[in-house]
Amino acid sequence: MLDVERAEGGNRAILVHMDIHEEAHRENLSEFKELVLSSGAEIMTIATTSRQKADPRYFIGSGKAKEIAELVKAHEADLVLFNHQLAASQERNLERLIECRVLDRTGLILDIFAQRARSFEGKLQVELAQLRHLSTRLVRGWTHLERQKGGIGLRGPGETQLETDRRLLGLRIKQINKRLDKVRKQREQGRQSRQKAEIATISLVGYTNAGKSSLFNVLSEDEVYVQDQLFATLDPTLRRVDLARDVSVIFADTVGFIRHLPHDLVNAFRSTLQETAEAQLLLHVIDSADDNRDANIKEVEKVLKQIDADGIPCIHIMNKVDLTGVKPRMDYADDGSVKRIWLSVESGQGLDLLKQTLIDMFREKMVEGKLSLSPADARVRAKLFEIGAIRNETIDEEGRFLLQISISRRDLNQFESREQIPLGSMLL
């Protein structure tokens, strides 16, 4: 078999897009170009074709494959990127004929994820997805994958090189799964702690580049990395935010979704996406100015179903109204709940509608009552003033403090645990 060699880090790419008549296999060319640019490749030219269905040997047919081989020579390209998912045999057949590195859509997405991963868990998850993808493509003569470093489709975030020997690859997959199990247990402990503290989690989901991380920054007053590119943020970020004096929530920003997100990638990131699956509310951020917004919504909902998060209450955040001229507003479902909020993260229009909606949804039921304390209980009175639980105070003829108390259930539980005082049972 041909052992394809190329210069290290070569990113001069020929793009191949085929218009397939079958709806299930169609891909978006403009989105593919964004993916390629996000990966750092230089687009030399785009080859397009149309077929009723894919060719089993070359995917695009032998004639078109020979034409691409000529384009590779003419442009001195380093790799050929397909806007489709190729079978392992098709990828090998194309490399033999074209004499150039061939990468399909799945491999390209995995490469971008390899670049974006920053956390220990994120790097392990990406490497696991890469190894699973590579395991279907291991054949004799592919030793060049070990020698090449850098370049689109050849980056790896892991600690070791990708081994072409199946036994070693299987061993590495087992090692990664063991490490991820430990991380999952740590995440689960964190979730249990938040549940004990009765803090609601709101997960931001959406199609990549819809403005999800920008909204997260505004709501959390944080500085999560934001860039006008696909998959700008990969690792999940959680922040506690006090929306009001009596309303605290956890916002979770997760990876953006995309059409035909590789199945191995969804499986690898299942533990990360668990934050979404166990959230009390989903904010589905949508680019309302995107012509493909309806298709994008369906793709996000498809992934949510894969991770068993399709039953969680969800509000559609119709972002970028400043580009469409739509005025900020709220749409309601038949049961009176908020269904959609039209806003612009960039201009700030409509953000007040979102914040007030969240406050109304998560404002805790307050525990209210009267409390009578003797002068000897001055310390308890001072602690209640510290947490803002006292609404009114008078002193009776005997010098006792008569307090009007209003406190959230969570603050009441924390006060009773910390001070070892059954405050709830003392209220009149």
Sequence and secondary structure as in RCSB ss.txt:
>XXXX:A:sequence
MLDVERAEGGNRAILVHMDIHEEAHRENLSEFKELVLSSGAEIMTIATTSRQKADPRYFIGSGKAKEIAELVKAH
EADLVLFNHQLAASQERNLERLIECRVLDRTGLILDIFAQRARSFEGKLQVELAQLRHLSTRLVRGWTHLERQKG
GIGLRGPGETQLETDRRLLGLRIKQINKRLDKVRKQREQGRQSRQKAEIATISLVGYTNAGKSSLFNVLSEDEVY
VQDQLFATLDPTLRRVDLARDVSVIFADTVGFIRHLPHDLVNAFRSTLQETAEAQLLLHVIDSADDNRDANIKEV
EKVLKQIDADGIPCIHIMNKVDLTGVKPRMDYADDGSVKRIWLSVESGQGLDLLKQTLIDMFREKMVEGKLSLSP
ADARVRAKLFEIGAIRNETIDEEGRFLLQISISRRDLNQFESREQIPLGSMLL
>XXXX:A:secstr
       TT  EEEEEEEEESSGGG   HHHHHHHHHHHT EEEEEEEEEESS BTTTBS HHHHHHHHHHHHHH
T SEEEESS   HHHHHHHHHHH SEEE HHHHHHHHHHHH  SHHHHHHHHHHHHHHHHTT  TT THHHH  S
STTT   SSS   SSHHHHHHHHHHHHHHHHHHHHHHHHHHHHHHHTT EEEEEEEBTTSSHHHHHHHHHT    
  SSTT   S EEEEEEEETTEEEEEEE   B TT  HHHHHHTHHHHHHHHT SEEEEEEETT TTHHHHHHHH
HHHHHHTT TTS EEEEEE GGGTT   EEEE TTS EEEEE  TTT TTHHHHHHHHHHHH   EEEEEEEE G
GGHHHHHHHHHTT EEEEEE TTS EEEEEEEEHHHHHHHHHHHT  HHHH  
